């Protein structure tokens, strides 16, 4: 199920997500950056989870020599949860 206002990208490479995070535009804080896109989030484990629409609000990436790349992504939900399969 695709949420209204979002695009189904389940079978696309991760580059589409990076395009949603990295905005084009001016310098930080000048209000000339591209508008954020509404994204459908599905968070879960083992076939159970929740689904909702939201916006990516911030991100950070780090890597040390010989280590795994770490990425932290923060988001803000827009509206109510539209699917909940957490209850057993």
C-alpha positions in Angstrom: 0.0 0.0 0.0 1.5 3.4 -1.1 0.6 6.3 1.2 -1.1 9.3 -0.4 1.5 11.9 -1.5 4.4 9.4 -1.4 6.1 7.3 -4.1 6.7 3.5 -3.9 10.5 3.0 -4.0 10.7 -0.4 -2.3 12.6 -1.9 -5.2 14.9 1.0 -6.0 18.5 1.3 -5.0 19.5 3.4 -1.9 20.5 6.3 -4.1 16.9 7.6 -4.2 17.0 7.9 -0.3 20.3 9.8 -0.5 18.6 12.1 -3.1 15.9 12.8 -0.5 18.4 13.6 2.3 20.9 15.7 0.3 19.0 18.8 -0.8 20.0 21.1 -3.6 20.0 24.9 -3.0 22.0 27.6 -1.2 24.0 27.7 1.9 22.8 26.4 5.2 20.2 28.6 6.8 19.5 30.9 3.8 16.0 29.3 3.2 16.9 28.6 -0.5 17.1 24.8 -0.2 14.8 22.5 -2.0 11.5 21.5 -0.3 11.5 18.2 1.6 9.6 15.3 0.1 7.0 13.2 2.1 8.3 9.7 2.5 6.5 6.5 3.6 8.2 4.9 6.5 7.8 1.2 7.5 9.5 0.3 10.8 9.4 -3.2 12.1 11.0 -6.6 12.7 9.9 -10.1 12.0 6.9 -9.2 10.0 5.4 -6.9 12.6 5.7 -3.1 12.5 4.1 0.3 11.8 3.7 2.4 8.7 3.4 6.1 8.5 4.3 9.2 6.4 7.0 11.6 7.4 9.9 13.9 6.6 13.6 13.4 7.1 14.7 16.2 9.4 18.4 15.5 9.8 21.2 13.0 9.1 24.8 12.3 10.0 27.3 9.8 8.6 30.6 8.8 10.0 33.4 6.3 9.2 36.8 5.5 10.7 39.5 3.6 8.9 38.8 -0.2 9.2 35.3 0.4 10.7 31.8 0.1 9.3 30.1 3.2 8.0 27.4 4.5 10.5 24.5 6.6 9.4 21.9 8.2 11.7 18.7 9.5 10.2 16.1 11.6 12.2 12.6 12.0 10.9 9.3 13.6 11.9 6.0 11.8 11.4 3.3 13.6 9.4 -0.1 12.4 10.6 -1.3 9.2 12.3 0.1 5.7 11.9 -1.7 4.1 8.9 -0.8 0.5 9.5 0.0 -1.2 12.8 0.9 -4.9 13.0 2.8 -4.8 16.3 0.0 -6.4 18.4 0.2 -10.2 18.4 
